[in-house]
């Protein structure tokens, strides 16, 4: 019983630490909480958590193959992911928050859309595998003594940790949401879009530079 509790705790910490870095998906969740409300933003986090969960499964059951593939295609994957970030940043920069703020009742129909974008946004960055590998190694999960029945408990912990993080983030941001008016949302959209675009641009330049260095002149 103690072993299962330890595995559950390890999984929860891994899920929390995978989700916690405030990268583009974190900014997207914050922006959607402010503009659309807590639950659409939480569905974005659920989509991101599913993507992280898939990468955890790939890491646990195909570690050498997956890491080898990512290492050999790292520059190309980073290039594609950077383009996705930049395109979304342009869309966010020019989006009109008043259209969303007045939508209100129609938000429930958008939950699956939020889920899908959260999933694709995270899944487009397979370099997260390196973070997963590092966390698995740090917490020794799965370890040499890991039994078959430990896996579902550990992965349940990963899901719980990730969802707990997004629930906390959306709850906190929703509490301060009342302090944001339409003008504030314009500003938030453009700041977050600019930050995401810079992330995408830096990743794009870095990927191109790596690819050029790999060319044998």
C-alpha angles and dihedrals in degrees: 000000000000090000091055091049091051092048090048091050092048090050092049091051091048092050091047095048093047091054099037102075104100097231128142095299091053091051090048091053091050092049093049093047090054096043104032107018139256102295100051088048091048090053087055087055091048089055090050090048091053090053091049090047091054090051089050090053091049091049095048097046103029105025101148095041096046097045091045091053093048093047093050093047099031097121094048093047091048090049093053093045091049092052090051090052093048094049092050091047091056090049092049093046093057098036118115111234092196090069090058097040090056095045094080109145096037092065096096090065089057097057094095091046089054090047093051095048092048090051096046093043091057097036090056088069106064090166084086084083088080090057090048092049090050093049093046089052093046094052094035093237118182093019133181091267095048110127123209092254091055092067099069090045093049094047091046086055091051091053092046092050093049095046091045090056094051092044089054094046095048092045093052096044090046089056092059093039093097090068091063121086128184093276090051090051091053088053094045092049093051096044093049091044090052093049092048091047091052090050090051093045093050091048091048094050091045092050093048091048091051091049092050091049089052091057111098107226 
